[in-house]
Amino acid sequence: MERRTLLRLGLGSAVLLALAGGGAALLRPGLEGVRLTRAGREVLRAVTLAVLDGSLPQAAAAREQELARQIARVEEFVSALPRATRSELSQLVGLLGTAPGRVALAGLHADWTEASVPDVQQALESMRQSRLELRRQAYHALRDITNGTFYAVPEHWALMGYPGPPDL
């Protein structure tokens, strides 16, 4: 994602915050330093389950282990982002972690921990097809971070049909 896009997303999030409830997400950021807050973990966990549905292990214990590894990969990715970009991502995830932000930005009425995978997929699809650029940008940021950190792992390449780099 381009820095300019993230800057617009941050500005749009600030406007949405003002409209959605007086800056609640500013009081509860999605990141503390480079670590996801509890609310940030809930958002990214639900998004991961929805975006990577079919790619995650079916067995509950293996799925939970992979989700924990995925959250760790996201935090590692976040740690490499410039401070301004981390701040914008923190605003987005923080906003989505609040009920007003979740409803306004994602159109999801159920809490992230209670929403089904199809509910989150529908919310993400609604964001993807939205007329509002802010919602589309938020969707792309969430999807790109989720897919990028998951499929950067060589063990996951086969899931998308990529055999790996050719031997030279």
Secondary structure, DSSP 8 states (H G I E B T S, - for coil): --HHHHHHHHHHHHHHHHHHHSSHHHHS-SEETTEE-HHHHHHHHHHHHHHTTTTS-SSHHHHHHHHHHHHHHHHHHHHTS-HHHHHHHHHHHHHHTSHHHIIIII---S-TTT--HHHHHHHHHHHHT-SSHHHHHHHHHHHHHHHHHHHTSGGGGGGGT---S---
